[in-house]
């Protein structure tokens, strides 16, 4: 079996600092393992750029770990003691993230999925480290730890959505028993109906959460952008109701199908809708407008709000990872992920600010 070729690491790699080391530190934190490293392609080989460890490590260990891999594939090997995930930008491999533990059976499929999630952010950081990107490359430990917590929260949300179905079944079962025990004209039947509607609503929300958070292999196929917008609105509709937001949707008739990964695109639109809703929190007029139409060879989707607008100084930074103005409630990843999804679809996203309100415009190729 052919192995990946590894170039000897640069001198002083164990004491290195900068974006490569920060990425490796985060890989180790996400996986909870003893060793983590980052490598980048160089000609037909790989060069280790950073290695972090719980104890002592060596460049020889880094070379040895990578030499166990046969290709750039996502994989858990060596009796689940070694996990590797490639980093891609524009369908080109620009890096490799590796976690290692001397203890066999350390890594699971969930660890692999967590590293895959982080590889999306690592792609932008590696691109910047190589001098080809514009994303900032320096992040504090607090910011990187925050990202790790966000991954955990996302997994907990998915678990909650799955587990909530069991008590809902009990509630519905007992409710049916009570309904059969009282007469048709009993005044309590009205309360039973309210409980039934509420439980159905929780069940539907849990299903949507599972659909939204389920780990999926990206799959591009011909899809209806109108359906994407509708699904995104349904997912976030409960939040709109609590915030008393009026939603106006205007879709051009007979929109053509376009190539897209439906669930990635739903996530991108949900992020924009959430931001729009948050921007209007302190406004008396809360109107969110969504339009979709064809312009030339592009499909344009516009999402506008009547919020406070974006400060001019913040506009250049809104798509950077971890940049947020929401202080305690913001993650700083919503717009970052949205732009990545749009660009992965061959499109672009622009922002237009006004004194009152903001408009994001998504352009996708037909």
C-alpha positions in Angstrom: 0.0 0.0 0.0 1.4 3.4 -1.0 1.9 5.9 1.8 1.9 9.7 1.8 5.3 11.2 1.3 6.3 13.5 4.2 8.9 16.3 4.1 10.9 16.7 7.2 9.3 19.4 9.4 10.8 22.9 9.6 13.3 23.5 12.4 11.8 24.6 15.6 8.3 23.3 14.7 7.6 22.2 18.3 8.1 25.8 19.5 6.3 27.4 16.6 3.5 29.9 16.9 0.9 31.4 14.6 -2.1 30.1 12.7 -0.8 26.6 12.1 -0.2 26.0 15.8 -3.5 27.6 16.7 -5.3 25.2 14.4 -3.4 22.2 15.9 -4.3 23.4 19.4 -7.9 23.5 18.5 -7.8 20.0 16.8 -6.4 18.6 20.1 -9.1 20.4 22.1 -11.9 19.1 19.9 -10.7 15.5 20.0 -9.4 15.5 23.6 -6.3 13.6 22.4 -2.6 13.6 23.3 -1.2 14.8 20.0 -2.5 16.9 17.1 -0.7 18.2 14.0 -1.3 20.2 10.9 0.3 19.5 7.5 0.1 21.2 4.1 0.9 19.9 0.6 4.2 20.7 -1.0 4.7 19.4 -4.5 3.7 15.8 -4.3 4.4 15.5 -0.5 3.3 16.9 2.8 5.1 19.2 5.2 4.2 19.2 8.9 3.6 22.8 9.9 2.7 22.4 13.6 2.4 19.7 16.2 1.1 20.1 19.8 1.1 17.5 22.5 0.1 16.8 26.1 3.7 15.8 26.9 6.8 15.5 24.9 6.7 15.1 21.1 9.1 15.1 18.3 9.2 15.8 14.6 9.9 12.1 14.0 6.5 11.3 15.6 4.8 13.7 13.2 6.5 12.1 10.2 5.6 8.7 11.5 1.9 9.5 12.0 1.4 10.9 8.5 3.4 8.1 6.9 0.7 5.7 8.2 -1.9 7.3 5.9 -2.3 6.0 2.4 -4.2 8.9 0.9 -6.0 12.2 1.6 -9.2 10.6 2.6 -11.1 11.2 5.8 -10.3 8.2 8.0 -9.9 6.6 11.5 -7.1 4.1 11.5 -4.7 2.1 13.7 -7.4 0.6 15.9 -9.0 4.0 16.3 -5.9 5.7 17.7 -5.3 7.9 14.6 -7.8 10.2 12.9 -7.2 12.4 9.8 -9.3 14.9 7.9 -8.3 16.8 4.8 -9.0 20.5 4.5 -10.3 21.7 1.1 -10.8 25.1 -0.4 -12.5 25.3 -3.8 -12.2 21.5 -4.2 -8.4 21.7 -3.7 -6.7 20.0 -0.7 -4.7 22.6 1.2 -4.1 20.9 4.4 -4.4 17.8 6.6 -5.6 17.7 10.3 -4.4 14.7 12.3 -5.2 13.6 15.9 -3.3 10.8 17.6 -3.6 8.9 20.9 -1.3 6.0 22.0 -4.4 4.3 23.4 -6.3 2.2 20.9 -10.0 2.8 20.5 -9.8 6.5 21.4 -11.6 7.9 18.4 -15.2 7.4 17.3 -17.3 8.4 14.3 -18.4 11.4 16.4 -14.8 12.6 16.8 -14.4 12.3 13.0 -17.5 14.4 12.4 -16.4 17.1 14.9 -13.1 17.3 13.0 -14.9 17.5 9.7 -16.9 20.5 11.0 -13.8 22.3 12.2 -12.0 21.6 8.9 -14.4 24.1 7.2 -13.1 26.9 9.4 -9.5 25.6 9.2 -9.8 25.9 5.4 -10.1 29.7 5.7 -7.3 29.9 8.3 -4.9 27.8 6.2 -5.7 29.8 3.1 -4.8 33.0 5.0 -1.7 31.4 6.5 -0.5 30.7 3.0 -1.0 34.3 2.0 -3.9 33.7 -0.5 -6.8 34.7 1.7 -8.0 37.8 3.6 -9.4 36.2 6.7 -7.6 37.1 9.9 -5.2 34.4 11.1 -4.8 35.3 14.8 -7.3 34.0 17.3 -7.2 34.0 21.0 -7.5 30.8 23.0 -10.9 32.0 24.2 -12.2 32.3 20.7 -11.0 28.9 19.6 -12.3 27.3 22.8 -15.6 29.0 22.1 -15.7 27.3 18.7 -15.2 24.0 20.4 -18.1 24.7 22.7 -20.3 25.6 19.8 -19.7 22.2 18.2 -20.7 20.6 21.5 -23.8 22.7 21.8 -24.8 21.7 18.3 -24.5 18.0 19.1 -26.4 18.5 22.3 -29.2 20.2 20.4 -29.4 17.2 18.0 -29.5 14.8 21.0 -32.2 16.8 22.6 -34.3 16.8 19.5 -34.0 13.0 19.3 -34.6 12.3 23.0 -37.6 14.6 23.3 -39.7 12.3 21.1 -39.9 9.7 23.9 -41.6 11.9 26.5 -43.8 13.3 23.8 -45.0 9.8 23.0 -45.9 9.3 26.7 -47.7 12.6 26.8 -49.7 11.8 23.7 -50.5 8.3 25.0 -51.8 9.5 28.4 -53.7 12.2 26.7 -55.5 9.7 24.5 -56.3 7.7 27.6 -57.8 10.7 29.4 -59.8 11.7 26.4 -61.4 8.3 26.2 -62.3 8.5 29.9 -64.4 11.7 29.7 -67.6 12.5 27.9 -67.7 14.5 24.6 -69.2 17.5 26.4 -66.9 17.6 29.3 -65.3 21.0 29.7 -61.8 19.5 30.1 -61.8 18.3 26.5 -60.9 21.8 25.4 -57.7 21.6 27.5 -56.9 18.2 26.0 -57.0 19.8 22.6 -54.7 22.6 23.6 -52.2 20.0 25.0 -52.5 17.9 21.9 -51.7 20.9 19.6 -48.8 22.0 21.7 -47.3 18.5 21.8 -47.6 18.2 18.0 -45.9 21.5 17.6 -43.0 20.4 19.8 -42.8 17.1 17.8 -42.6 19.0 14.5 -39.9 21.4 15.8 -37.9 18.4 17.0 -38.1 16.8 13.5 -37.0 20.0 11.9 -34.1 20.3 14.3 -33.0 16.8 13.5 -33.3 17.4 9.8 -31.3 20.6 10.1 -28.5 19.3 12.4 -28.2 15.8 10.9 -24.6 15.2 9.6 -24.9 14.8 5.9 -22.5 14.1 3.0 -22.7 17.2 0.8 -24.9 16.3 -2.2 -25.4 18.7 -5.1 -28.5 18.2 -7.2 -31.1 20.2 -9.1 -33.2 22.0 -6.5 -35.9 24.6 -6.0 -34.6 27.7 -4.2 -38.2 28.6 -3.3 -38.4 25.3 -1.3 -35.1 26.2 0.4 -36.5 29.6 1.5 -39.8 28.0 2.6 -38.0 25.4 4.7 -35.7 28.0 6.3 -38.7 30.1 7.3 -40.5 27.1 8.8 -37.4 26.3 10.8 -37.1 29.7 12.3 -40.8 30.7 12.4 -41.2 30.2 16.2 -38.6 32.8 16.8 -40.3 35.2 14.4 -43.5 34.8 16.3 -42.0 35.6 19.7 -40.3 38.7 18.2 -43.5 39.8 16.4 -41.7 40.0 13.0 -43.7 40.3 9.8 -42.3 38.2 7.0 -43.0 39.2 3.4 -42.0 36.7 0.7 -42.0 37.5 -3.0 -40.8 34.8 -5.3 -40.7 35.2 -9.1 -43.1 32.7 -10.7 -41.6 29.6 -12.3 -38.1 30.0 -10.8 -35.7 27.6 -12.6 -34.1 24.7 -10.7 -30.4 25.2 -9.8 -27.6 23.0 -8.6 -27.4 23.1 -4.8 -27.0 21.1 -1.7 -30.4 21.7 -0.1 -29.5 21.4 3.5 -26.3 23.5 3.3 -28.3 26.2 1.5 -31.1 26.0 4.1 -28.5 26.6 6.8 -27.1 29.6 5.0 -30.5 31.2 4.6 -31.4 30.4 8.3 -28.3 32.2 9.4 -29.3 35.3 7.4 -32.9 35.2 8.7 -31.6 34.9 12.3 -29.3 37.9 11.9 -32.1 39.9 10.4 -34.5 39.1 13.3 -31.8 40.0 15.8 -31.1 43.3 14.1 -34.8 44.4 14.5 -35.0 43.5 18.2 -35.1 47.1 19.4 -37.3 48.5 16.5 -41.0 49.2 16.6 -41.3 48.3 12.9 -40.1 44.7 12.3 -40.4 43.7 8.7 -38.3 41.0 7.0 -38.6 40.9 3.2 -37.4 38.0 1.1 -37.3 38.1 -2.7 -36.0 35.7 -5.4 -35.8 36.4 -9.1 -33.7 35.7 -12.2 -31.3 38.3 -13.5 -29.4 37.3 -16.6 -27.5 34.1 -15.8 -27.9 34.5 -12.0 -30.6 33.9 -9.4 -30.7 36.7 -6.9 -32.1 36.1 -3.4 -32.4 39.3 -1.3 -33.1 39.3 2.4 -33.8 42.7 3.9 -34.7 43.9 7.4 -35.8 47.1 9.1 -33.2 46.9 11.8 -30.5 49.3 13.0 -28.2 48.7 10.0 -24.5 47.8 10.1 -21.9 50.4 11.2 -19.6 51.3 8.3 -16.6 50.3 10.3 -18.0 46.8 10.8 -18.8 46.1 7.1 -15.3 44.8 6.1 -15.4 42.3 9.0 -18.9 40.8 9.1 -17.8 37.7 7.2 -14.8 37.0 9.3 -15.0 34.0 11.7 -15.7 34.9 15.3 -16.6 38.5 14.5 -19.8 39.5 16.2 -21.5 42.6 17.7 -24.0 40.6 19.7 -21.6 40.3 22.7 -23.1 37.5 24.9 -25.5 36.0 22.3 -23.4 36.1 19.1 -21.2 33.2 17.9 -19.4 35.1 15.0 -19.8 32.1 12.7 -23.2 32.6 11.1 -22.2 34.9 8.2 -18.8 33.2 7.9 -20.5 29.8 7.3 -23.1 31.4 5.0 -20.5 32.9 2.7 -18.6 29.6 2.6 -21.7 27.8 1.6 -22.6 30.3 -1.1 -19.1 30.4 -2.5 -18.9 26.6 -2.5 -22.0 26.7 -4.8 -20.1 29.0 -7.2 -22.0 32.1 -6.0 -21.4 35.3 -4.1 -23.0 37.2 -1.3 -23.0 41.0 -0.9 -24.3 43.3 1.8 -26.0 46.7 1.2 -26.4 48.9 4.3 -28.7 51.8 4.8 -29.4 54.2 7.7 -32.3 51.9 8.7 -31.9 48.3 7.7 -29.6 45.9 5.9 -30.0 43.9 2.7 -28.0 40.7 1.9 -28.0 39.6 -1.7 -27.2 36.0 -2.7 -26.2 35.4 -6.3 -26.2 31.9 -7.6 -25.4 30.6 -11.1 -28.2 29.1 -13.1 
